[in-house]
Amino acid sequence: MAFLGSAVRRVVSAVRPPLSPLSRTTARSYSSEPTLEKSVPYEKTLKQEVGKSSGPTKPLPKSAEAVVIGGGSLGCQTIYHLAKMGMTNVVLLERDRLTSGTTWHTAGLLWQLRPSDVEVELLAHTRNVISKDLEEETGLDTGWIENGGLFIASNKQRLDEYKRLMSLGKVYGIESHVLSPAETKDLYPLMNVDDLYGTLYVPKDGTMDPAGTCTTLSRAATARGATVIENCPVSGIQVRTDDLGVKRVKAVETPHGTIETSCVVNCAGVWAPKLGEMAGVKVPLVAMHHAYVVTERIEGIQNMPNVRDHDASVYLRLQGDALSVGGYEQNPVFWDEVSDNFVFSLFDLDWDVFTQHIEGAINRVPALEQTGIKSTVCGPESFTADHKPLMGEAPEVRGFFLGCGFNSAGMMLGGGCGRELAHWIIHGRPEKDMYGYDIRRFHNSLTDNPKWIREKSHESYAKNYSVVFPFDEPLASRNMRKDPFHQVLTEQGCVFQERHGWERPGWFNKDGAAPVKDYDYYGAYDVKKNENYKYNELLGKEYTFDFPPHHEVIKSECLTCRNGVVVFDMSYFGKFYLTGPDAKKAADWLFTADVNKKSGSTVYTCMLNKGGGTEADLTVSRLEPGAANMPLAPQSNDSKQGHLLPLPISVSELLVYLFLPSHLLCPPLPPCTLRLCSSLSPAAGREVLQEVLDADLSNEAFPFSTHKVVSAAGHQVRAMRLSFVGELGWELHIPKDSCLPVYHAVMAAGAKHGIINSGYRAIDSLSIEKGYRHWHADLRPDDTPLESGLGFTCKMKSSIPFQGRDRLEKQKEEGLRRRIVCFTIDEKVPMFGLEAVYRNGTPVGHLRRSDYGFFIDKTIGYGYIRNPDGGVVSADFIKSGKFTLEKMGVTYKAKAHLKSPFDPQNKRVKGIYD
């Protein structure tokens, strides 16, 4: 019998051959030792041992409202929720038997707490479906076991992370307890606690059974009218082009017939890219080997909670009277040649790769050293560039939805994501803020770049168990999208952030350049690890839940903005044109504010979905008709005026797809057109730009919220008098070839005023201090303008209809059941979001966003609160309450503000400095 301890010693003594990260691994020889038994630890699977059906288990219908492809966790959850929501003419096609791809071998763990409020809600729904709903609907047992979960902390930072989760969990009613090492020993007697800092115990975590879950889901779906067909592979997807040139799903082809449908849902796991190719859809995921071993019986292990020892990168799943041991390593094996015939199959375990997990497991539970290995489980799993699933409607083909790339969390997230995907299909959008999972979060220049997909997915896998720090940045596939300022800013010490492939300025290091280097796979696969890597060293210093070492640098940038002159490179923001004969009609419907102003005006507005939720906040600038030789306006033969829509690139691409017909939308400004944003305070700011621009910058000649084309150091630019930091400022939209000359002219003119560069870390602080919203933080698609304090952007007093107006009118009439509130605390402690908000001792919400406001010298947080009684959240409700904020289990007295504590009368952006 092989023992875990002997397996470690055997592999450590072996010499491991080099493995290239780009090598083909399907023919790899994994071990010179006899292969151990390969089998999953479940009493029941859906694998047919004898005989196999030669055809579909049911006749194929001629048509369906939707066809779900893939019978794993996501496919079964999606068809179940579609049927439950009333779409019963739906079909699930599985090439073999349910669960036969990757679901059958999954560990099936469910942890309720994650560092995301949306994910906590998704997990809660999965748990309800598996532990309660399905049994009530079908009378069948899904195999749910509620044995609890235990998170291990070997240092203070890890325990601080767990305490953050605990505080958020209180808002959602999730029971959890921080335990000392001694208390942990009492709970789990077999555990070594000598090196523990503490643990987090969640009693109602548990484990799921793949076969039991998927079987019950399919039966519940078919009972509601859905059709589940096994042994029916898909051979093609027909796509048609409509009269407007939009590609749409037409039908699904199989060897046994064709199903006409306008909706396909790709839940094919590691096979999802091949299915996407059939329809011309890019599915950016990679397949990797993911493994665990199942031990022999361990005396005293029964009824113990599942364990996640993140610092050892290992998990221990209770398996009756044994354990399943697995984890995430820095050198996972890629499965490059994905086989269509890989059904209910497992790989041989690569002990060279897996040994590190055994070492961590034995350290945590010493009894494992003399425990036999019953079987190994090494199967394929799909992984993505940011360790988040791929969901939603593909931008290439309407009606082609994705539900794949779940990074080994398909069972855990399946229920919540299946419900959101079903709502997406039926209603056109999910109920929750699923932007972090939406396939459209990735720019199309990246989704078919193999290097980007591979490097990013590797890093996400390798860092899966790393502490989630507020200011961490990826190292993989950097410098993919750079603007003309990149090199000159790098030379001045810019520490860049990566967003959607773009390098954008984060903050400026005073000790010189810190360039981002090529990805080194953290030294895995015999890739030489980067040495003297200043950028990585700077990131490492920020790995804290306290104020980071560069807090004072950010402070300097912020206070220079408030009191002096700074320049922000905001090229990361995108700009789109809305033009054509129906532009006015489209603008009236799309934008909550009245944007029908004269040329040269700029209006801050929102764009809503049908439910009144905010899909974006942006500025819309009314332009003069473009001329052929004008680089700052669209070329248009239309005599009517157009609109410029500057907004964050990720949002703009999402919104353009959601809302705007192609005949109304000009392509984005070409990549050569960028934005330089200057926030230039009182007289000094005007003096600097006045030297560079040929326009009168006085309040009378160039008022707030207007724009015009001007000459800057001899180059034509569009200047907009706007600011996202609450100060007098202008944005300069500059063609690519003019960027550096204009930048150098601004810096030269500002030298005598002490002008400095500044980055997005300062913008985050300055904007929260001013009370400006940040998309996807304190403003999301499930927040209405009324709830988020942006009611002033809505033309409610006019009779002009706009999308979501009916929902706002109803909400205004009934009163707000939730609303955003600004909080400040007097203690000098940092907060980052997810902190619990209490009113009179009762949890009423959590902070969505928090940062330090250097001008007012306080920590500021914004969060949405509810009335525990379900009543209206009025101004009196807020004023009459005593509020506290809980950070990592510690509560702080907080002051609630109905208006921004900084410049509440909005004078400074208008150039009024008392």
N, C-alpha and C positions, 0 to 999 in steps of 0.2 A: 504493500500500500504506500502511495506517495503522501508525504506530509508537507504542510505548508513550509515549515522550517527548512526541511531538506531541499525543497524546490528553490528557496532563496539561495542556499549555499551552492547548489549545483550550477545555477545561472551565473552567480557572481564569479565562479571559478572559470567560466567559459570565456572565450575570446569572441567578441561580437563583430561581425563584418560590417563595413560601412553601408549605410542606406541613404541614397540620394532622395531628397524630398520630391523630386520629379520622376523618380523611377517607377516602373510598373511593378506592382507588388502581387499580382495574382498568382505568379508562379513561384513565389518565395518559399523556401524551405524553412519551416518555423523552428524545428528542434530536432536534435539527433536522438532524443529520448523517444521511447514508445509513446504514441499519442494516447492521452487519457480519454476516458469516455466523454463524448460530447452529447449532452442532453440537457434540456431545460428542467428546472426544478418543480414543474407543475404536474399535479396528478392527472390533469386532463388537458389535452391539446386537441385541435381540430384536424390534425394530420391524419390522413387515411393510411393505415398500415398496409392493407391488402386491397388491391384493385383501385382503379381510379376512373371516374366517369369520363367518357370520351366526348361529352358535349355539355352544354349549359344545363344547369339544374332546373331551369324554367324557360318557357318560350319567351323570346324577345318581343316586346311590344313594338309597334310600328313607330310610335312617337312617345315623347315624354316631356314634361315641363323642365326637368333637369336630369342629367345623368352624372352620378357620382362614380368616379373611377378609383378603385382601391378599397379593399375590405379590411383595412386595419382600424386602429382606434379612431383616427380622424374621419375616415369614410363612414364608419358606423355611427359615430356621434353626429355627423352632418346629416345623414339621411334620417336619423331619428328625430333631430330637431326640425328639419324641414317638414316632416310628416306631422309633428306635434304643432307646428305653426300653421297647418292647413294645406300645405302643398303635398298632396297625396299621389299625384301622377308623377312619381319620381322613381328612378331606377338606380340601383347600385350594381356595378359590374366588378367582379373580382376574377382575376385570371385563373386562380386555383381555388383554395378554400379561404374563408375568412381568417385573418391574422397571419397568413402564410409567408408574408414578406419579412417585416422587421418586428411587428407587434408581438408575435408569438413568443419571442425570446426576451422581451423587455423585463426589467426588474420590477416595474409596476409600483414604484414608490410615489407617495403623495405627501408633499410638505406644504403646509398651508401658508407659510410666511415667506414673502419675497420682498426685495427692496423696490416695489412698485405697487401703487394702490390698484391699478388696473389688473395686474397679475394676481393679486390677492383675491380680487373679485372673481376672476376667471377660475382660479383654483377652488374657491368656495362653491361655485356652481358645479364643477366636476364632482366634488365630494358629495354634494346633495344628490346629484343624479345617481352616482354609484351606490351610495350608502342608504338611500331612502327612496327616491322617485321610482327607479326601475323595479324595485321589489314591490312597491305599492301597485304599480301598473300591471305587472306580469305575474307576481307571486313567485318569481324565480330569485334564487340567490346569486348575486354577481360575483361572490368570492371576496367581498370587502372585509378586511381585517383591521380593526382599530387598535393597534398596539402602541401608538404614540411615536414621537420622533425626538431625537436628542442631537443637538448641534454642539460640537466640541470646540472649545476655544483654548488655544495654547499660549495666547498672549493677550494683552489689553486691547489692542486694536480689533482683534477678532471678536472679543466679547462686546466691545462697543458697537460693532456692526450688528450683533445679535440683539443688543438692547434697543437699537433703532427699530429692528423688526418687531420687538415686543411692544414698543410704544405704538407703532402703527396698528398692530394686531388688536390693541385695546379698543380702537375706534370701530373695528369690525366685529368685536365680541369674540375674538379668538383667544382662548385661554393659553397662556404660556408662563413659564417660571424660569428665572435665572437661578441656577443652583451652584452652590460652592462645590469644590472637589469632594468634600466629605458627603454632602447630600447626593452628589452624583454616584458615589460608591454605594450608598444605601439603595439607590434606585437600580443600579446595574452592578451587582457584586463582582462580576467577572472582569470589570474594566480596570485598567491601570490608570490611576488618577494622579500619579506622582508629578507629572509634567503639565497638569491642567491648570488653567487660569480660572476656568469656570465653564458652565454649559447652559444651554437654553433648552428647556424641556417643553414640548408641545403635546399634551396628552392625547389630542384627537387627530393627530396625523395617522397615516396608516398605509396599507398596501392593497393593490388591486390585482385581480386575476385576469390576464388578457383574454383567455378563451371564454371565461364566464361573463366578462363584461361585454365583449363583442357579440356573443350569442344572444344575450339578453337584449342588447340594443337593437339587433336585427329583428328579433321577434316583436319587440315593442313597435318598431317602425312598420313591419308588415301588418301588424294588427290594426294600424291606422291607414292602411291602403298602399303603402310603399311596396316596391318589388325589389328583392335581393336575389341576384343571379350570380352563382358561382361557376367556376370552370368556363369562363367566357373572357378571354383576353381581348384587348382593344387593338385593332390593326391600323386605324387611321381616324383622323378627325377632319371633317369637311368644313371649310370656311368659305363664306360668300362675301362679296363686297357690295354694300348698298349704294344707293344713288348719290350719297354724299362722300363716297369713297372710304367709308368706315368698314373695317373687316369685322365680321360677326360669325359666331358659331352656327353651323347649319345642321350637322349630323355627326353621329359616332358610328364608325365602321367596326365590325367584328367579323371573324371568319364564319359566323353563324347568322349574319344579317346586319342590317343598318337601322339605327334608331334616329329618327329625326328629332332634333331638339335645338333650342336656342341657348342652352346653358349646359356647360360641362364643368365639373368640379374635379380638379386634379389632386387627389389624395393618394398618390402613388409612391410616396416615400422616396427612397433612393432612386427609384425608377421615374420620378417626376420629370427630370430633364428630357428623357426620351419621349415621354408623352407630350411635353411642351413642344418639342421639335415637330411633332405631327401637325401642330396648328401654327407653327411659326412664332412660338412664344419662348422667350428666354427664361429659364428657371435656374437662378444662381445658387446652387448648392453643390456640395461634394459628399461623396460616400467615404466613410472611414470604418475601420474595424473598431468595435467597442465590446469590451469583454468583462466577464466576472466568473468567479469559480464558486462552486457549491461544496460546502464542507460535509463531512460525516457528522454524526450526532455529537452534540456538545452538551454534556451534563450541566444543568442549571441555566441554560440559555433561553428556555421556554418563557414566553410572554414578555421578553425584553423589548424595549422600543428599538426602532430602526435608528441607525447612527450615521451621521455625516461628520467626519473629521476632515474639515476643509484644509487645514494646514498640512495634513498628511496626504491630501488629495485622494481620500478613500471613503467608501460608504460600506456599511454593514447592514444588510437587509435580513430581518428575521425570516427563516424558512422552516417553520415548525419547530423542530428541535435542532436545527442547524442554522448556518449563516450563508448568505451569498455575499461575496466580497468583490468589490469592483471600484473603479475610480477613473480619473482623467489624468493622462500623462502628457508630457511635453513632446513625445515622439510617437504620436499615433500612426498607425499604418493606413495609408490611403488605399481605397479600392477603386482603381482607375477604370478597369474594364468591367463595368457592371453587367452581370449576366442575367438574361431574361429567364434562364432556367433555374435560378437560385430560389428554390421553394422549400420552405420548412428545412432550411439548411444552415449549417454552421461552419465556420472556418476552424482550422487547427489553431490553437492558442500559441501566440508568440511569447514564450516565457521571458525572452530578453526584454520585451517591452513591459510585460505585466509584473515583473518581480517587485518593482518599487511599491506597488499597492500591497503586496503581501507583507513587506517590511513594516509599512504603516499599520496594517491590520494587526500584526503580531504585537507591535508595541502597544496598541490600544487594548487588545484582548489577548493577553499572553497565552491563554489556553490553546490558542490557534496553532502555536508552534508544534504541538504534538497531535494536531487534529488532521485526520486524513482528508484528501480531496476526493469527493464523490464524482464530480463531473466538471467540465469546463464549458462555458457558454461564450462563444465569440461570434458575433453576428454583425451585419452591416447596420449603420445608422447614418442619417443624413445630417449635415452640419452646414451652417450658413455664415456669412461674413460678420454678423454682429451677434450671433448666438440667439437670434430671434427667429420665429417662424416666418414663412412666406405665405401671406394670405391676401384675399381680395381679388378684384378683377384685374386681369393682366392689361397693361396699356396697349399691347399690340393687337389684341382681339377682344371685342366686346362679347360678353357671355362666357369667357373662359376664366374660371375662378381657380385660385390656388388655395390649397390647404395642406401644405407640406413643409419639409425642412424644420422639424421640431426639435432637433438637437437632443435626442434621447428623452424628451419630455412630452411625447405625444399622448401617452396615457394620462399623465398628470394634468396637462392643459386641454385635453381633448374635449371635455364636457363644455367648458366655458368657450373655447374657440369654435366648437361645433355649433353652439347656439349663435355666436356672433356671425359666423359664416352663413348660417341659414337666414338670419335677419338681413345680412348683406345682399343675399341673392333675391330674397322676396321684396325687400323694401328699398334696395339700392344703396344702402349704407348700413354699417353695424350700429348697434345701440351704444356701445361704449367707445371710448377713444382708442381705436385700434391702429393709429398711425404708426406706432412702433413696430407693428407686424405687417403693415401694408406693403406689398411688393413694390409699390411706386415710390417708396422711400429711397430706392437706389436709382441713381442716374443711369440712363440707358448706355452711356459710354463705359460703364463699369460692369454691367450685368452679363456681358459676353466676353469679359477679359479674364482668361484662365488664371493668369498670374494673380490678379486681384482676388478672385474667388478663393484660390488655394491658400494664399498667404493669410488673408483675413480669417478664413475659416479655421486654419490651423491655430492662429493666435486665440481666437474665441474658444476653441476646444481646450487649448493648453491653459487658459486663464479662467476656465469655468468655475473653479473653486477659489479663485483669488478674492480677496476682500474688495468689495465695490466701494472705492473711494470717490468722493465728490469731484475731484479734479484730475482723474486719470485720463490718459490719452492712449490710443493704440500706437503700436510701432510698425505694424504690418502694412505693406502697400501704401506707403505715404508718398507725397509729392506727385500724386496722380493728376491733380488739377491745380494749377498755380496761376496767379495773376501777374501782371507786369511788375508789381511792386515787390514780389517775393524775395528776390535776391538782395535788393537794397535794404529791405527790412531785416532780412537775416543777418546782414553785416552789422546792423545796429542792435543786435541782441534779441530779436524777436523770437519768442517761444511760441511756436504755432500750435493751433488746435486743428484737428481734422473733423470736417463735417461733410458727409455726402461726397467724399473724395476731394473736397476743396481744402487747401491749406489756408486758414484764416488766422490773423494775429490773436494770440491769447493774452500775452503780456510781454513786457520788455525787460530782459535780464541786463543788469548793469555791468555784468562781468564779461561782456563780449558775446560773439556769435555762438549759437548752439544749434547747428544744422541737424536735420533729421537724416539718418543714414538708411541705407538699404536694409531690408529685413534679414535678420540672422537666424530665424527660427529658434531663438533662445538657446543656440548652440546645439540643437538637435540635428540628427542626420549627418553628423560630422561637418556641419556648416560652421565656419569659424565665427565665434561670437565677437560682436563688435567690442573693441577696446577703447578706453578713453572716450566714452560716449557721453558727452556733456548733456545732451538733451535728455537722455534716459536718466542721468544722475539728477537732473532738475526735477523730473517727474517723481523720482523716488523720494525726494525730500518733501513732496506734497502728499505722501501717503499717510494721512492723518485725519482724524475727526476733530482735531483742535484747529486753531488758526494755523494756516500753513506758514512755512518760513518766509514766503514771499508776500505775506500779508502787507508788510510795510511798502513794498513796491507797488502793489495795487492801490494802496492808500495814496501814495504819491501821484499816481496817474489820475486818480479820481479828484483829489483836491486841486491838482493843476487844472483840470477841466473846470472845476467850480470857480477857481480864482485866477486862472491864467489862460493859456492857449494850448490846445491839443489837436492832433490830427488822428482820425480813425480811417483805416482802410476797410471799407465795407463792400468790396467788390463781390463778396460772397452772396450778397442780395441779388436776386434776379429782377429783370425788367421785361414786361410783356406789353404789347400794344393791342388795344381793342379798337378796331377800325372797320369801316364799311357802312353800307346804307342802313343797317339795323343796329348800329352801335349804340345809339341813344336808347332804343328800346331794350337792348340787352343790358345796358348800364343801369337803367331804371329798375330792372328786375333783379339783377345780380347784387347790387350794392345797397346797403341799408341807408346810406346817406344820400342826399340829393347832390349828385355830381354834375348837374347841368349848370355849370358856371361858365364864365367867359374864359377865353384862352388865357393861359398864364396862371390859372388857379390850381390849387392842390387841396384835396379834401381827404381827411382821415375817415375811413369807413370800415365796415365789416362785410363779409359774405357769409350767408347762412345756408343751412340745409333745410329740408322741409319741416323738420322738428323745431326750427328756431335756433339750433346749435350753431356755434361760430366755426365756420370752416377756415376762416382767415381774417386777420385784421391787416389793413394795408393802406397805402396812400394812392389816390387816383388823381393824376394830373391831366388837365385839359390842354391838349396840344393844338397848335396851328397846323393846317394841312402841310404834309411833308413835301420837300422838294427833292429832286433826283440827286442833287449834290450836297444834301444835308445829312451828315452822318448821325444826327441825334434825333431823327424822326423817321417814321416809316415812309416808304415810297408808296403813294396812293394817288389814284386818279380821282378818288372821291372828293367832292368839294366840301363834304361835311368834315367836321373836326373829329379827331380821335382822342383816345385816352391812353396814358402811360400808367402801367400798373407795376410799381416796384414793390417786391415782397420777397421774403426768404425763399431761396431757390427750391428747397424741398417742398414748401407749401405751394408755390406757384405751379410746379409741375403737377402736383396732386389736383389742384383746383382747376387748372386748365382742362385736365382730362374729365373731371367731374361735371363741369358746368358749360364750357364754352364750345359752341359749334365751330367747326374748322373754318367756315366762311367768315366768321367774325374775328378770328384771332390771327394776327400776323405772327410769324415766328418770333421767338425771344430775340432781344437785341443780340447781335452776333457776339461771340466770345470776346472780341476785341473791345467791346464797349463795357467799361467798368465804372464803379462808383468810388469816389473818394469823399468821405464825410468828414467835415471839419466842425467841431464844436468850439466856437471861438467866443470867449467871454468878453463882456462889455466893450469898452473903447478899443482895447488891444486887438480883439478879434476883428473888428471892422477895419482897423488900421492895416492888419496883415493882409486881409483879402483885398482891401482897396488898392494896395500896391500891385496886386496880381491881376485883378479883374478890371475891365474897362467900363463898369457899370456903377451907378450911384447906389450905395448900399444902405442909405438912410432908411429909417422906418417908413418915411413918407414915400420914397421912391421904390423901395423893395420891402413891402410889408411881409409879415409872417404868413406862411402857407401860400406863397406864390413862387413862380419860377419863370426863368427867361433864359434864352440862349445868349451867351456873352463870350467875350474873348478873354482867355486867361494866359498871360505870358505869350500872346500871339497864337494861341490855339483855341479853337471853338469848343466850348463846353456848355452843358446845361446846368445852371445853378438853381438850386431849390432851397428856399429858406425854411428848413425843417430841422428838427433835432430829436434824437431818441434818448437824450440824456438830460433834458430839462434846462438847457442853456441856449442863449443866442447862438445860432449856427447856420451853416449852409452845407448843402450836399453838392458836390461837383461830379456830374456824370461826364466821363471823359473817354473819347475814343482811345483804343489801345496804343496807337503810335504816339499819342500825346500824353500818356499817363506820367511817364517819368519826367519830362520837361516841366509839366505843371506841378508835380509833386516837389521837385527841386526848387521851383520858383516860390511855392508856398513856404517851404522850410527856410529858404534864404530870407524871405520877408519877415518871417516870424522869429528869426534868430535873436534879434535884439529884445524880443518880448519873452524869451525863454520857452519857445514852442517845443513840445515833445511829441513823440509818437505814443499812442495808447492802443489797447486791445479790447477784446470782448470780455475779458474778466472785469475790466473797469466798466464797460457798458452794462454788464449784469448788475453791478452794484449801483451805478448811477441811475439806471432805469427803474430799479425797484424802489430806490429812494424817492424818485419822482412819482412813482405810482403807475408807471407804464406797464402794460401787460406783455408777457412773453408767450409767444405761440408755443403750444404743447407743454406749457408749464402751468401758469395760472389762467390760461385761456385755451380751451379745447373744444372739439366738436360737440361735446355734451354740455357745454356751458352756453347759455343764452346771453346776449348783450345786457339784458336787464339784470341777470344774476351776477355778471362780471363787472358791473359798473360802467358799461359802455352804452347805456341807453341813449346818451346824447348823440350817438352816431346814427340813430334811427329816425327816419323821416315820418314819425308817427303822426305828426300834426298835419301832414299833407294827405292827399287822397291817392298818392302814387303807390300802386301795389309793388311788393317785392317779396322774394322767396322767404318764407318763414314768418311773414308779417302776422298771419292769422294766429300762429302760436304765441307770438309776443303779445298780441292784443288780449288773448285769453289769459295769459300769465299775469298781465298787468291788472286785469279785472279781478282775478282770484287772489292776487298777492303772491309774493315770492316765498317758496318753501325752502329755498337755500340761496345764499348770496355770499359774495366775496367780502372779506374783512381784512383790513391791514392791522397787524399787531407789532408792537415794539416791546422790548424788555430792557431793563436798566443794567442787568448783569452783562459783563463783557464776555459772553460765551457765543461761539459760532453755532449757527443752525443752517441746515442745508435743504430742508423740505422733508416731509413725512412725519414731522413732529405732531403729536396729538394735541388737539385743542379742547380745553375743558371750559365749560360755563357753569359756574356755581358747583363745581365738582363732578359734573356729568360730561362725558365725551360728546362733542357736537360736530367734530370734523377733524381735519388734519391740514397742516401746511402743505401747499402745493409747491411753494417756492420760498426760499429764504436767502438772505445775504446780509452783509454788513454795510450800513450806510455811514460813510466816513464823515460827511458834512454834518449830519445830526449826531454822529458818534453813538449809534445804537444798532443792535441787530434788528432787522426788519423781516417780517414774514407775512405772506398772503395765503389765506386759505378759505375754503367755502365751508360755511357752517349751516347746520340745520337746527330746527326746533325739535327737541326730543319728543314733544307731544304731537308733532306732526303739523303744528300750526304755522302761521306766517312768521317769517324772520323780518321783523320791522326794525326801523331805526331805534325805537324804544326798547325792543328786545335786546339789541346790541348794547345800548347805553346803560341799561339797568343790570347787566350781567357782570359778574366778577370772573375774569378770564385768567387761565393759566395755560402754559405750554409745557408739555412733557417731552424732554429730550433724554433718550437713553435711561428712562426710569426716574429722572430727576425733574421736578416741576419748578417753573419760574413764573412769577407774577407777570402778567402781560397787560398792556394798555391797548384797547381796541380803538381804531380810528375809522371814521366814516369817510374822511378825505386823506389825501397824502400828507404826511407830516412835513414834507419839504415843499415849499412854494405852493401851498394849496390854492392860491388865487391865480396860478399859472402866469405870473408876470414875466419871469426871466426869459422864457422862450420868445416873448414878444419884445424883448430888449428893454424891459422896464426893470431897472435895478435901483431900489430905494436906498 
